[in-house]
Amino acid sequence: MVDTITLSLPALDVLGEHLRLDVRRYPFEIPDIADSRAEREDVVRRVWSELETAGLAVDGRPEPEVADALYLMSSSETSIAAAGLLDVRNGQRMAARAVATGEVGVAGVITARGLQLDFMAPETLPEVCARLLPPARPGPGRETSVSLRLLRDAEHRSAEGVSGAADSPSEVEEITRLHKYRLGHFVVAGTGGDGNRFRMPTLTWFDTDRGRYTMCYGRSEEDETLVCAPADQRGIAARLGEQLRSVRGS
């Protein structure tokens, strides 16, 4: 099996139509390849020629590995979508989606050349997604949380111009106010044991001068909470793994 496949965005559009697949799954943004039917037919012919030259298609049909990767990437199997800014200042974006069955997985990442598809072992899904981020040390401190109700109350008082000692920012608020030079999020979803589609709370991450942190909604006995924790690549992989187990066990 081919380990890596790279498809231009026009090729992805053409193959999606040919295979009747929804290749525009979050977070991929694939522009229309033409403004008119005649222009599209011209692009389609050019794309098939390029695919055959690259050894990715034969006689107007994609090679099995190409079709398999796109079927999996467009499926409702267990998936992790990743989006963000790898450099806030220059707007360098990250858009990726990794999907796995019990037997095989594939990760798709938007690059300057198009969509790069890499096959992977399904059990490596969390680690592969965590490695999409540049290495960074975890920020100082330990996991902390704050009640969403308290946050809303503080915002309401602030909007009305009312303040007091009780409105001193929580540790979570202080961390979120730090300057961020990278940021993004992961969305874990899948089909549970009951056959229903299930989506976990978004796992947000951001890099500051103090280090990397993650944030996610949680729940205490009394209220919904916002949980913030220091994390490096290993820590993010662990949190994604926890969410994947929750999806599969739901």
Sequence and secondary structure as in RCSB ss.txt:
>XXXX:A:sequence
MVDTITLSLPALDVLGEHLRLDVRRYPFEIPDIADSRAEREDVVRRVWSELETAGLAVDGRPEPEVADALYLMSS
SETSIAAAGLLDVRNGQRMAARAVATGEVGVAGVITARGLQLDFMAPETLPEVCARLLPPARPGPGRETSVSLRL
LRDAEHRSAEGVSGAADSPSEVEEITRLHKYRLGHFVVAGTGGDGNRFRMPTLTWFDTDRGRYTMCYGRSEEDET
LVCAPADQRGIAARLGEQLRSVRGS
>XXXX:A:secstr
  SEEEE HHHHHHHHHHHT     TT     S SSHHHHHHHHHHHHHHHHHTTSEETTEE HHHHHHHHHHTS
SSEEEEEEEEEETTTTEEEEEEEEE SS EEEEEEETTEEEEEEE GGGHHHHHHTTS    B SS  EEEEHHH
HHHHHHHHHTT   GGG   HHHHHHTS EEEEEEEEEEEE TTS EEE   EEEEEETTEEEEEEEEE SSSEE
EEEEE  HHHHHHHHHHHHHHHHH 
